């Protein structure tokens, strides 16, 4: 009558145990190489925003971000000297300040 036929999408291919183990191995290797700098920064600098001093716990930790002071996301020294933990609000503010300053200086 008025119904339309929609074919089903094929199911996503499932990974074999060997493929899953390889994926886990690659992820762990990436952590060892410093790719997961967020966890390292949280351990070094604590669960607190460096700008507004808001404290975080497990329920809201996802709102705490890592800001690279020099703007280079590939510069991740082991001592964390290029990182500061900022809440998402302060992090947005940090990155919008340059844009606002540029906008205001070009408008005059």
Secondary structure, DSSP 8 states (H G I E B T S, - for coil): ----------------HHHHHHHHHHHHHHHHTT--HHHHHHHHH-SB-TTT--B--TTTGGGEEEEETTS-TT---TT-TTEEEEEHHHHHHHHHHHHHHHHHHH--
